[in-house]
Amino acid sequence: MASVVLSEAEKLYIVHGVQEDLRVDGRGCEDYRCAEVETDVVSNTSGSARVKLVETDILVGIKAEMGTPKLEKPDEGYLEFFVDCSSNSPELEGRGGEELGTDIANTLYRVFSCENSVDLKSLCINPKEHCWVLYVDVLLLECGGNIFDAISIAVKAALFNTRIPKVRVLEDEEGTKEIELSDDPYDCIRLSVDEVPCIVTLSKIGYRHVVDATLQEEACSLASLLISVTSKGAITSMKKVGKGSLDPESIFEMMETGQRVGKALHIALQKILDEEENLGTSRPKVGFLG
């Protein structure tokens, strides 16, 4: 992951500020930076979104294609994640970028393994034979800290924007089944994103923890906790990253903070998505390829 080199004096300045609930950019420990969210930014996808969190820039495209249901879940569709770290950072070139991409993809699989995160049964066309497979492509355009949170926001926004064509299964007298696709581009189904979790990363700095850490703050943190939280504040998964350790008391405090911050994050994101959708086709395109 991209990192910055700080002197001991700079690290001390950041750590002391966090202890006083005053970060270098003026935020409190539980404050997010202002994020720009835009959906429907790539034309040849079923759904797409771009999230820019100051210097972190994420583009997500979702492609719905017909496939065969998995043997263990014959009446459900499924999601596939692919992450490309084409950041300008030299550390993300070659194997470093591949390892980070694999780590992010595995984290997304874990977050969405929760049974109710996405209604996978609605993606089933014909049990055991046909289903919709959602290929979620994540492109890391720029890395400026807190990439897991930004990616989870972008994935939820792209799922909200996803339109899947309606299909009918026709059966002739001989029992042969055919799939008929609707000619109307507006005749489609939408996915409910009410239970889709967002990731909240809490970085331990000194004796306190912060959300939405910058690259400088990440350099001062030895351990972080990734918590996926639903809009109702339910925790669906946790993952500890970093070389340092976390004591049980700190973990419980970070979980409480994650639930509180996660609920507020979902409310703010849903408000933006609803406002953008209400603008319809008249909204100006200001994002990627707009």
C-alpha positions as CSV (number, residue, x, y, z in Angstrom):
1,M,0.0,0.0,0.0
2,A,1.2,3.5,-0.7
3,S,2.9,5.2,2.2
4,V,4.8,8.3,3.1
5,V,8.0,8.8,5.1
6,L,7.7,11.1,8.2
7,S,10.3,12.3,10.6
8,E,9.9,11.4,14.3
9,A,8.9,15.1,15.0
10,E,6.1,14.9,12.4
11,K,4.8,11.7,13.8
12,L,4.9,13.1,17.4
13,Y,2.9,16.1,16.1
14,I,0.2,14.0,14.6
15,V,0.0,11.6,17.6
16,H,-0.3,14.5,20.1
17,G,-3.0,16.1,18.0
18,V,-5.0,12.9,17.8
19,Q,-4.9,12.6,21.6
20,E,-6.5,16.1,21.8
21,D,-9.1,15.1,19.2
22,L,-7.6,17.6,16.8
23,R,-6.1,16.2,13.6
24,V,-3.7,18.0,11.3
25,D,-6.5,18.9,8.8
26,G,-8.8,20.2,11.6
27,R,-11.1,17.1,11.8
28,G,-12.1,15.3,15.0
29,C,-11.2,11.6,15.5
30,E,-14.6,10.5,14.1
31,D,-14.9,12.8,11.2
32,Y,-14.7,11.8,7.5
33,R,-13.3,14.0,4.8
34,C,-15.7,15.4,2.2
35,A,-16.3,12.7,-0.5
36,E,-17.5,13.2,-4.1
37,V,-19.9,10.4,-5.3
38,E,-21.2,10.1,-8.8
39,T,-23.0,7.2,-10.4
40,D,-23.6,6.1,-14.0
41,V,-20.2,7.3,-15.2
42,V,-19.3,4.5,-17.6
43,S,-21.7,3.8,-20.4
44,N,-21.0,0.2,-21.3
45,T,-21.8,-1.2,-17.8
46,S,-24.9,-2.3,-16.0
47,G,-24.0,0.1,-13.2
48,S,-21.0,2.2,-12.2
49,A,-19.8,4.8,-9.7
50,R,-16.9,7.0,-9.0
51,V,-15.8,8.1,-5.5
52,K,-13.2,10.7,-4.8
53,L,-12.1,11.0,-1.2
54,V,-9.6,13.9,-1.5
55,E,-6.6,12.2,-3.0
56,T,-8.1,8.7,-3.1
57,D,-9.9,8.1,-6.4
58,I,-12.0,4.9,-7.1
59,L,-13.9,3.8,-10.1
60,V,-16.3,0.8,-10.0
61,G,-18.1,-0.8,-12.9
62,I,-20.6,-3.7,-12.7
63,K,-21.4,-6.0,-15.6
64,A,-24.4,-8.3,-15.4
65,E,-23.8,-11.5,-17.5
66,M,-25.7,-14.8,-17.7
67,G,-24.1,-17.8,-16.0
68,T,-24.7,-21.1,-14.3
69,P,-25.5,-21.1,-10.6
70,K,-23.0,-22.6,-8.2
71,L,-23.7,-26.2,-7.1
72,E,-24.0,-25.4,-3.4
73,K,-26.5,-22.6,-4.2
74,P,-28.5,-23.6,-7.2
75,D,-31.3,-21.0,-6.8
76,E,-29.0,-17.9,-6.4
77,G,-26.8,-15.7,-8.6
78,Y,-23.4,-14.5,-7.3
79,L,-20.9,-11.7,-7.4
80,E,-17.3,-11.8,-8.7
81,F,-14.8,-9.1,-7.7
82,F,-11.7,-8.0,-9.6
83,V,-9.5,-5.2,-8.3
84,D,-6.9,-3.3,-10.5
85,C,-4.4,-1.1,-8.7
86,S,-3.2,1.1,-11.5
87,S,-2.2,3.9,-9.1
88,N,0.5,6.3,-9.9
89,S,2.4,5.2,-6.8
90,P,5.6,3.3,-7.6
91,E,4.9,1.0,-4.7
92,L,1.7,-0.3,-6.4
93,E,3.5,-1.3,-9.6
94,G,4.0,-5.0,-10.3
95,R,3.7,-7.5,-7.4
96,G,2.9,-4.8,-4.8
97,G,-0.2,-3.8,-6.7
98,E,-1.2,-7.4,-7.4
99,E,-1.0,-8.3,-3.7
100,L,-3.0,-5.2,-2.7
101,G,-5.6,-6.0,-5.4
102,T,-5.9,-9.6,-4.2
103,D,-6.2,-8.4,-0.5
104,I,-9.0,-5.9,-1.4
105,A,-10.9,-8.5,-3.5
106,N,-10.7,-11.1,-0.7
107,T,-11.9,-8.5,1.8
108,L,-14.9,-7.7,-0.5
109,Y,-15.7,-11.4,-0.8
110,R,-15.7,-11.6,2.9
111,V,-17.9,-8.5,3.4
112,F,-20.5,-9.7,0.9
113,S,-20.5,-13.3,2.1
114,C,-23.1,-12.2,4.7
115,E,-26.3,-13.9,3.7
116,N,-28.5,-10.7,3.5
117,S,-26.1,-8.2,2.1
118,V,-27.4,-8.6,-1.5
119,D,-30.6,-10.5,-2.5
120,L,-28.9,-13.2,-4.6
121,K,-32.1,-15.1,-5.1
122,S,-33.4,-12.3,-7.2
123,L,-30.5,-12.9,-9.6
124,C,-31.7,-16.5,-10.3
125,I,-33.3,-16.9,-13.7
126,N,-33.8,-20.7,-13.8
127,P,-32.7,-22.8,-10.8
128,K,-29.6,-25.0,-11.5
129,E,-29.4,-23.7,-15.1
130,H,-29.3,-19.9,-15.4
131,C,-28.6,-17.0,-13.2
132,W,-27.1,-13.5,-13.4
133,V,-23.5,-13.1,-12.4
134,L,-22.4,-9.6,-11.4
135,Y,-18.8,-8.9,-12.3
136,V,-17.7,-6.0,-10.0
137,D,-14.5,-4.4,-11.4
138,V,-12.8,-2.0,-9.0
139,L,-10.2,0.4,-10.4
140,L,-7.9,2.2,-8.0
141,L,-7.0,5.4,-9.9
142,E,-5.3,7.2,-7.1
143,C,-4.3,6.2,-3.5
144,G,-4.4,8.9,-0.9
145,G,-5.3,6.8,2.2
146,N,-8.4,5.0,3.5
147,I,-8.9,3.0,0.3
148,F,-11.1,0.2,1.8
149,D,-13.8,2.7,2.9
150,A,-13.8,4.5,-0.4
151,I,-14.0,1.2,-2.3
152,S,-16.9,0.0,-0.2
153,I,-18.8,3.3,-0.8
154,A,-18.2,3.1,-4.5
155,V,-19.3,-0.6,-4.7
156,K,-22.6,0.2,-2.8
157,A,-23.2,3.3,-5.1
158,A,-22.5,1.1,-8.2
159,L,-24.9,-1.6,-7.0
160,F,-27.6,1.1,-6.4
161,N,-27.1,2.2,-10.0
162,T,-27.2,-1.3,-11.5
163,R,-30.0,-2.2,-13.9
164,I,-30.4,-5.8,-14.8
165,P,-32.6,-6.7,-17.9
166,K,-35.8,-8.6,-17.2
167,V,-36.0,-12.0,-18.7
168,R,-38.6,-14.7,-19.2
169,V,-38.2,-18.4,-19.3
170,L,-40.3,-20.0,-22.1
171,E,-40.9,-23.7,-22.4
172,D,-42.1,-25.5,-25.5
173,E,-44.1,-28.7,-25.8
174,E,-41.0,-30.8,-25.8
175,G,-39.8,-29.3,-22.5
176,T,-37.0,-27.2,-24.1
177,K,-36.5,-24.0,-22.2
178,E,-35.6,-20.7,-23.9
179,I,-34.7,-17.4,-22.4
180,E,-36.4,-14.3,-23.8
181,L,-34.8,-10.9,-23.1
182,S,-37.0,-7.8,-22.9
183,D,-36.5,-5.4,-25.8
184,D,-37.4,-2.4,-23.6
185,P,-34.1,-1.0,-22.1
186,Y,-36.1,0.5,-19.2
187,D,-37.7,-2.9,-18.4
188,C,-35.2,-3.9,-15.8
189,I,-34.8,-5.0,-12.1
190,R,-33.0,-3.0,-9.4
191,L,-31.1,-4.4,-6.5
192,S,-32.0,-3.4,-3.0
193,V,-28.9,-1.9,-1.3
194,D,-30.5,-1.5,2.1
195,E,-28.4,-4.3,3.7
196,V,-25.2,-3.7,1.7
197,P,-22.5,-3.0,4.3
198,C,-19.9,-0.2,4.1
199,I,-16.4,-0.6,5.5
200,V,-15.3,1.7,8.3
201,T,-11.5,1.6,8.9
202,L,-10.4,2.6,12.4
203,S,-6.7,3.3,12.8
204,K,-5.1,3.1,16.3
205,I,-2.8,6.1,16.8
206,G,-1.4,6.4,20.3
207,Y,-4.1,5.7,22.8
208,R,-7.0,6.7,20.5
209,H,-8.4,5.7,17.1
210,V,-9.4,7.7,14.1
211,V,-11.6,7.1,11.1
212,D,-10.8,8.0,7.5
213,A,-7.0,8.2,8.1
214,T,-4.8,10.1,5.7
215,L,-1.6,8.6,4.4
216,Q,0.3,10.6,7.1
217,E,-1.9,9.2,9.8
218,E,-1.6,5.7,8.4
219,A,2.2,6.1,8.8
220,C,1.7,6.7,12.5
221,S,-0.6,3.8,13.0
222,L,0.7,0.3,13.8
223,A,-2.7,-1.5,13.7
224,S,-6.1,-0.9,12.2
225,L,-9.5,-2.6,12.4
226,L,-11.7,-2.9,9.3
227,I,-15.4,-3.2,10.2
228,S,-18.2,-3.8,7.8
229,V,-21.4,-2.1,9.0
230,T,-24.9,-2.2,7.7
231,S,-27.2,0.9,7.6
232,K,-28.8,-0.4,10.8
233,G,-25.5,-0.5,12.6
234,A,-25.0,-4.3,12.5
235,I,-21.4,-5.5,12.2
236,T,-21.1,-8.2,9.5
237,S,-17.3,-8.8,9.5
238,M,-14.1,-7.6,11.0
239,K,-10.5,-7.7,10.0
240,K,-7.3,-6.5,11.8
241,V,-4.5,-5.2,9.6
242,G,-1.0,-3.9,10.5
243,K,1.9,-5.2,12.5
244,G,0.8,-3.9,15.9
245,S,-1.5,-5.5,18.4
246,L,-4.9,-4.4,19.8
247,D,-6.1,-5.1,23.3
248,P,-9.7,-6.3,23.9
249,E,-10.8,-3.0,25.4
250,S,-9.6,-1.0,22.4
251,I,-11.3,-3.5,20.0
252,F,-14.7,-3.0,21.8
253,E,-14.3,0.8,21.7
254,M,-13.4,0.7,18.0
255,M,-16.5,-1.6,17.3
256,E,-18.8,1.0,19.0
257,T,-17.2,3.8,17.1
258,G,-17.5,1.8,13.8
259,Q,-21.2,1.2,14.4
260,R,-21.9,4.8,15.2
261,V,-19.9,6.2,12.3
262,G,-21.1,3.5,9.9
263,K,-24.7,4.4,10.4
264,A,-24.1,8.1,9.8
265,L,-22.1,7.1,6.7
266,H,-24.9,5.1,5.2
267,I,-27.4,7.9,5.8
268,A,-25.2,10.5,4.1
269,L,-24.5,8.2,1.2
270,Q,-28.1,7.2,0.6
271,K,-29.2,10.8,0.7
272,I,-26.6,11.7,-2.1
273,L,-27.7,8.7,-4.2
274,D,-31.4,9.6,-3.9
275,E,-30.8,13.2,-4.7
276,E,-28.8,12.3,-7.8
277,E,-31.4,9.8,-9.0
278,N,-34.2,12.4,-8.6
279,L,-32.3,14.7,-11.0
280,G,-32.8,12.1,-13.7
281,T,-31.1,12.5,-17.1
282,S,-30.9,16.2,-16.6
283,R,-28.1,16.0,-14.1
284,P,-24.7,17.3,-15.4
285,K,-21.9,14.7,-15.8
286,V,-18.9,15.9,-13.9
287,G,-17.0,12.7,-13.2
288,F,-14.9,10.2,-15.1
289,L,-15.4,10.3,-18.8
290,G,-18.3,12.8,-18.2
